[in-house]
Amino acid sequence: MKLLTAIIKPFRLDDVREALCAIGVQGMTVTEVKGFGRQRGRTELYSGAEYVVDFIPKMKLEVAVEDGLVDLACDVITNAANSGRIGDGKIFLSNAEQTIHIRRQRRLLR
């Protein structure tokens, strides 16, 4: 099992969620985050004054995915989150060695 972490633009969240649900992904955690990558922030104009926004608002999705579904899930996220512009996001994969259900108080070994 893998833990898939994706950083995407906020307006792409619904498209990504629907696409993941369509391939059978059950459950995800979504967090509002701020950060920057190559775009290094942006310049905004407010009340005639120019100022720099150092951190861009993003959405962070965390999804536990079975090993056989990882490539498909990455493709689905890439297609749904792609706007063709800088700052579309990144996907990080890490091993999820154990899962523990809190309510049932038992470990799920994969």
C-alpha positions in Angstrom: 0.0 0.0 0.0 1.2 3.5 -0.8 0.4 6.9 0.6 -0.2 9.3 -2.3 0.2 13.0 -1.4 -0.8 15.5 -4.1 -0.5 19.2 -4.0 -2.9 20.8 -6.5 -4.6 24.1 -7.3 -7.7 24.7 -5.2 -10.1 25.1 -8.2 -9.1 21.6 -9.4 -10.1 19.8 -6.2 -13.6 18.8 -7.3 -12.4 17.4 -10.6 -9.6 15.4 -8.9 -12.0 14.1 -6.2 -14.6 13.0 -8.8 -11.9 11.3 -10.9 -10.5 9.4 -8.0 -13.9 8.3 -6.8 -14.6 7.0 -10.4 -11.7 4.6 -10.2 -12.8 3.3 -6.8 -10.6 5.3 -4.4 -12.4 5.3 -1.1 -11.6 8.2 1.2 -9.1 10.9 1.2 -7.9 13.7 3.5 -7.8 17.3 2.1 -6.0 20.2 3.7 -5.7 23.8 2.7 -2.0 24.7 2.5 0.2 27.5 1.2 3.5 27.2 -0.5 5.5 27.9 -3.6 7.6 26.1 -6.1 9.2 27.4 -9.3 6.6 30.2 -9.6 8.1 31.9 -6.4 4.9 33.7 -5.5 3.2 36.4 -7.5 2.5 40.1 -7.5 -1.0 41.3 -6.7 -2.6 44.7 -7.0 -4.8 45.9 -4.1 -6.3 49.4 -3.7 -3.7 50.7 -6.2 -0.8 49.3 -4.2 1.3 46.5 -5.5 2.4 43.7 -3.1 4.0 40.3 -3.4 2.2 37.2 -2.3 5.0 34.8 -1.2 2.9 31.7 -0.6 0.3 30.5 -3.1 -2.9 28.8 -1.7 -2.9 25.1 -2.6 -4.8 21.9 -1.6 -3.0 18.9 -0.2 -4.7 15.5 -0.8 -3.6 12.4 1.0 -4.9 9.1 -0.2 -4.0 5.5 0.8 -3.9 3.4 -2.4 -3.4 -0.3 -3.0 -0.2 -1.1 -4.9 -2.1 -2.2 -8.1 -4.0 1.1 -8.2 -1.1 3.5 -7.8 -0.2 4.2 -11.4 -3.8 4.7 -12.4 -4.4 7.0 -9.4 -1.4 9.1 -10.4 -2.6 9.3 -14.0 -6.1 10.3 -12.9 -4.8 13.1 -10.7 -2.3 14.3 -13.3 -5.1 14.5 -16.0 -7.7 16.1 -13.7 -5.3 18.7 -12.1 -3.5 19.7 -15.3 -4.2 23.2 -16.5 -1.0 23.5 -18.6 0.4 26.3 -16.4 3.2 26.5 -14.0 2.1 25.6 -10.4 -0.3 22.8 -11.4 1.2 20.7 -8.5 3.2 17.6 -7.6 2.5 14.1 -6.5 4.6 12.3 -3.9 4.5 8.6 -3.2 5.6 6.9 0.0 5.2 3.5 1.5 2.3 3.0 4.0 3.8 0.1 6.0 0.9 -0.3 8.5 -2.7 1.0 8.9 -4.3 1.0 12.4 -8.0 1.4 12.7 -8.6 3.5 15.8 -12.2 2.3 16.4 -11.5 -1.3 16.0 -8.1 -1.0 17.7 -6.4 -3.5 15.4 -3.7 -3.3 12.8 -4.2 -4.0 9.2 -1.1 -5.5 7.7 -0.5 -5.1 4.0 
